[in-house]
Amino acid sequence: MQVYRGMDIGTAKTPPEERKVPLEMVDVADVGTDFSVQMFQDMARGCADDLISRGLVPVLCGGTGLYLDAVIDEMEFPKGQTNGKVRQHYEEIAKTQGGEKLFSILMERDPESARLIHPNNVRRVARALEMLDDGTSYAVQHQGLKSHRPHYDALIFGIDRPREQLYDRIDRRVDQMVSDGLVQEVRALLARGLRESTTASQAIGYKEVIAYLDGQCDMGECVTTIKTRSRRYAKRQLSWLRRDGRTRWIDMNEVSLDDAAERIVSEYQGLGDN
């Protein structure tokens, strides 16, 4: 979500004055744009190839596992335009008849794909239906994600810490975001088309604040929901990395931040000695 200009507080974007190196793939799209994993793959690989051509080592840090894997591994995504007529048709069904209706259509046409997608994820349900119309199954594509064919020779590190410590850090960060002006940020972004984006408007922190501004919950409920969904998201991030047998884990309960950085650099440099 850091690709979006103006989505700063809720994505914990590093302020420009604190960046020790240039950040690529940050602030590259307007909030009204439906940014896809295929778009991210194309643009991020362009950045990586440019760095490599200049003798520099790209470091990918994040985030959503699928987006990271889409860059470092061979992944092909079915063609499709987020603003195409087919996608718009299904999104219109969701708007007029509800997300449950759209999900029921997918369940009837492709139950295997439906079982892999949360009924509330309207964007992905619509995409799965669009893929069906294009002769491709989301379930088949999802199965292909389990195999890794490297596009780049990459080292993958996973940062681990005790679960209760991780959740406490998440809770405190959400409180800090609210204190820093998350609600005001969302209000400003709504004026710039945030609500019209099926991607940016679903980001954790932004979706909940929109519900608060729409009067669907009070501020306390909004903050609690952001914390809960952020913790669940962190759990999914860790699960994604644990399924990847290439991940080298660093236990942050045993080493300092400097030690972790030194280990990463050392293991990378060690590759050149082998």
N, C-alpha and C positions, 0 to 999 in steps of 0.2 A: 504493500500500500504506500510505501515511501516514493513510488514513482509519481504520485500525484502532487502537484504544486498546491501549497496551502494546507495540506494535511500534515501538519508539523507536530503539534502537541500530542495528538492521539496515536501517532505512529512512533513516538520517541525518536524523532529525526534529530540527528546531531546538528546543533546550530553551526552555521558556517564558520563562525569565529573559533569554534572548538575543534574543527576538523584538522587533523595533523597530516592527512593526505587527501587528494581529491576523491570525491565520491562519485562513482558512475551510477547510472540508472536511478538517480534521485532527482525529483522535480523535472520529469520528462513528459508529463501529460497533464492535461486539465482534468478537473474532477468530473466533468460531464462526459469524459471519454470512457468507453468500456474497454479497459486494457486486458488483453488475454495473455495466456501463458505462451502462445505462439509468438505474439508480439514481443514479449519479454525475452524469449529465446533468441529471436533474430537480433534484437538490439544489444542484448548482453554479450552475445558471441562477437558482435562487431567490436564492442569495447575490449573484450578479452583479446581478440586477435590483434587489435591495434597495440595493446600493451606488450604482448608477446613479441611483436615485430620490432618493438623498441627495446627489447632485452629486459623487460620488466615482468614480474610475476603477479598475475591477477589473484586477488584474494576475494572470494565470495563469502559474504557474511549475512546470515539471516536465520530464519525466516521460514517461508513456506517451502517444505521439502520438495514438492513437485516442481516449483519454479527453479530451485537450485539444480535438481537432477536434470531438468530440461536443458540446462546450459551445459553441464559437464558430461551428460550421457547422450547417446543417440536416441532421440525421440522424434517421431513424426506425428503431427497433429492434423486431423482432417481439416480441409479447407472449409471456411465458413465465415461470413461477415457478421459481426455482432449487431450491425444495424441492417442486416439483410431482411428481405420480406418474410422468409420462413421463420426466422427468429422472432421477428416482430409479431407474427401471427400467433405464436405460442405465448409470448409475453402478454399479448392482449387478452388471451384466454385467462391467464392468471389474474390480470387486472380486473376483468369484468365478471369472471365466474369463480375466482379464488384459486389459490395455489393447490388446494386439495383436488380440485377438478383436473388441473394440469397433471398432477402426479398420478391420478387415476387413469389418465390416458396412457401415460408411460407404463404403468403397471399392466395395463391390458395388452399393450403392444410389445413390451420388452420387460417382462418381470425380473429377469436376471439383472438388468441394468438398474431397475427401480430399487432392488434390494441394496444396491451400493450407494444410493443417494438419499440424503435426508429429505423428507417431503417438503420441508420449509425452504430448501435451497432451490428457489424458483429458477434462478439463472442456470444452474446445472441441469435441472430437469428439462428446461427449454432446450438447452444445448444437446442433451441426449436425444430428444425427439428430432431435433434438426439433423443430428448424425444419422438417425434411422432413415429419415427421408433421403439422406445422401448415400444410403446403403451400408452404413457402418454402425456397429454396436458399441455403446459406451463400455459395456461389460468386457468386450473383447479387447478394447483399447486398454482398459484398466488392468487386465491380466498381463498385458505386455509391459506394464510398468514394473513388474516384479523382477524382470531380467535387466541386467546392466551391461550395456555395450558402450564403453567409454568413448566420448568424443575428444576429451582432453585427458592427459595423464595427470590425475588430481589426487591429492591427499585429503581425506575427510576427517575432521576432528569434531567430536561431540563434547560439549561442556555439560558436566553433570554436577549436581549438588543435592544435599538432602531435600526431599520433597517439601517438608514443612518450611525449610528456609527459602526455597524457591517461591512457594505460595505467599510467604510473608513479604518477600521482595516485590512480588506482583501487586499485592494489595496496597503496599506503600506507594508504588509507582502510580497506580490508578488515582490514589488520593492526591498525589503531587500533580498529576495531569489536570485534575479538576481545579486544583488551586491555581495552576498556571494559566487557566482560561480555556479549558476544553469546550465548555458550552458556548462561549463567545466565538471560538474558532468554527464550530459547527454552524452557528447562526450565520456567520459570514460566508461559509461555503455553500449553504443552502441558496443564498442569493446568487451564487455563481454556477448553479446547476447540479449540486450534489444529489438532490433527490431524483433527478432524471437518470443518473448512472446506476445500472444494475450491479456494478462492481464496487465502486467507491462507497456507495451508500450502505453497503452490507458490511463494511469494515467494523471490527469490534471497537467499541467506544463511540463510533459515529452513529451506528444504527440505534444504539440505546439512547443516545442524547436526542436523536430525531424523535424517538418515541416520547421522550420527556417533553420536548418542545411542542409535540402534538397533543399533549395532555393525557397520554395513555398510562403514565406512571408518575410518581413523585420523584424528587431528586435522590432520596435515599434508596428507593427501589432501583433507580437507574444505575447508581454507583455499584450497588450489590450485584446487579446483573453483569456489569462490565467486568467485575472481579471474577465472578464465576466463569464467564465465558473465556476470559483470559487464561485462567488456570486450566480449563479444559483444552484450550488451544496449545498451551505449553506441553501438556501431557501428550497431545497428538504429535507435536514436534519431536519429542523424545522417542515416541513409539516408531515414528518414521525412520529415525536414525538407527534405532536398535534393530529394525528389520534389515538394514543395510549392513551386510557383513564386512564392509570395508571401513566402517567407522572406528577411529582410534579415540578412546574415551579419556577425558581428563577429569579427575575428581577434584573439584574446587574446594572440597573439604580438607584436602590433603596438601594442596600446593597454593602458592600465592599467585596473583595475576601475572606478575613478572616471570615467575617460574613457568607458568603455563605458556606464556609467549615464547620463552626461551626454548621450551620443549618443541613447540611447533616449528620454530626456525631450525632447530637442530635436526629434527627428523626430516625436514625438507632438504637441508643441506646434505644429510646422510645419503639421500638418493643418488646424489652425484658421485658418491664414493663407491657405489656398487656397480 
